[in-house]
Amino acid sequence: MNRPSVSYHPIIAKYPLAFLGLLVGLISGCTYSLLRTATLPADSFVAQYRQYEANYHRTFQLVPRPEGTPFDVAEAYLRRYQPGPLPRIFQHSTLYDRTGVKLGDFFDEGRRKWVPLEAISPHLRNAVVATEDASFYDNDGIDTKRLVAALVQNAEEGEIVSGASTITMQLARQLFYSPEDRFAPTLDRKINELFLAQDLTALYTKDEILEMYLNLIYFGHLAYGPEAASQVYFNKSAANLTLPEATLLAGIPQMPGEYDLYLNFDSVRARQRIVLDLMVQ
């Protein structure tokens, strides 16, 4: 049967009729037997796609691209989609005495000092990419293989155990969804997240995306971003992290409460071994 002619968002042109089925599986965790027998008529697919695309474009406007550095871009999107106290990206203040000795950090929400990508140790950058999104530099915001693997795993388990989120998809959650809505188990959110990831990839370089992602993620103990985390845990700049230090930090963001360097060091070391294994694959 010929498919209807339709103008697709890039994501749908790449992943046509499998698209909604994959997402339904990711969200609902339905049984594998049900997925094997499910069908989606082309007419129904096109109608549903048009509705989701229209809703996406009504909700999100990524262009024109905000001017400035990755920090400026992230701040602009956060102001637009997550209104609140300004600036939206909080940073701590550090007090020094007149001889240059640090007296302490002062902050409300947490510690963060935004740093450019080149001021972050390559060890940490490589460890985070290997851990969170091995195909980051090659994918278009979506890792198709991981998406399919997550679908099968969720279907077999009968619940959501894997979401296949890339670094760009995680960044989209940080920029465009409030903390309360970031992990809402809804089909709309998951579809929008995939649209956002592809549009971010089209608008920004991989280095810009990685800089925004690293500076926004949480490393536990009120430390946001690699510079604050490096200071909190190792009393040094993120630029000077060694490979062992970087692999310890890279494992924390997935579960900051569980991987606590101060309270649960054995779990952190076990997680570090996983990070190292992923780096050599």
Rosetta blueprint (number, residue, H / E / L):
1 M L
2 N L
3 R L
4 P L
5 S L
6 V L
7 S L
8 Y L
9 H L
10 P H
11 I H
12 I H
13 A H
14 K H
15 Y L
16 P L
17 L L
18 A H
19 F H
20 L H
21 G H
22 L H
23 L H
24 V H
25 G H
26 L H
27 I H
28 S H
29 G L
30 C L
31 T L
32 Y H
33 S H
34 L H
35 L H
36 R H
37 T H
38 A L
39 T L
40 L L
41 P L
42 A H
43 D H
44 S H
45 F H
46 V H
47 A H
48 Q H
49 Y H
50 R H
51 Q H
52 Y H
53 E H
54 A H
55 N H
56 Y H
57 H H
58 R H
59 T H
60 F L
61 Q L
62 L L
63 V L
64 P L
65 R L
66 P L
67 E L
68 G L
69 T L
70 P H
71 F H
72 D H
73 V H
74 A H
75 E H
76 A H
77 Y H
78 L H
79 R H
80 R H
81 Y H
82 Q L
83 P L
84 G L
85 P L
86 L L
87 P L
88 R L
89 I L
90 F L
91 Q L
92 H L
93 S E
94 T E
95 L E
96 Y E
97 D L
98 R L
99 T L
100 G L
101 V L
102 K E
103 L E
104 G E
105 D E
106 F E
107 F L
108 D L
109 E L
110 G L
111 R E
112 R L
113 K L
114 W L
115 V L
116 P L
117 L H
118 E H
119 A H
120 I L
121 S L
122 P H
123 H H
124 L H
125 R H
126 N H
127 A H
128 V H
129 V H
130 A H
131 T H
132 E H
133 D L
134 A L
135 S L
136 F L
137 Y L
138 D L
139 N L
140 D L
141 G L
142 I L
143 D L
144 T H
145 K H
146 R H
147 L H
148 V H
149 A H
150 A H
151 L H
152 V H
153 Q H
154 N H
155 A H
156 E H
157 E H
158 G L
159 E L
160 I L
161 V L
162 S L
163 G L
164 A L
165 S L
166 T L
167 I H
168 T H
169 M H
170 Q H
171 L H
172 A H
173 R H
174 Q H
175 L H
176 F H
177 Y L
178 S L
179 P L
180 E L
181 D L
182 R L
183 F L
184 A L
185 P L
186 T L
187 L H
188 D H
189 R H
190 K H
191 I H
192 N H
193 E H
194 L H
195 F H
196 L H
197 A H
198 Q H
199 D H
200 L H
201 T H
202 A H
203 L H
204 Y L
205 T L
206 K H
207 D H
208 E H
209 I H
210 L H
211 E H
212 M H
213 Y H
214 L H
215 N H
216 L H
217 I L
218 Y E
219 F L
220 G L
221 H L
222 L L
223 A E
224 Y E
225 G H
226 P H
227 E H
228 A H
229 A H
230 S H
231 Q H
232 V H
233 Y H
234 F H
235 N L
236 K L
237 S L
238 A H
239 A H
240 N H
241 L L
242 T L
243 L H
244 P H
245 E H
246 A H
247 T H
248 L H
249 L H
250 A H
251 G L
252 I L
253 P L
254 Q L
255 M L
256 P L
257 G L
258 E L
259 Y L
260 D L
261 L L
262 Y L
263 L L
264 N L
265 F H
266 D H
267 S H
268 V H
269 R H
270 A H
271 R H
272 Q H
273 R H
274 I H
275 V H
276 L H
277 D H
278 L H
279 M H
280 V H
281 Q L
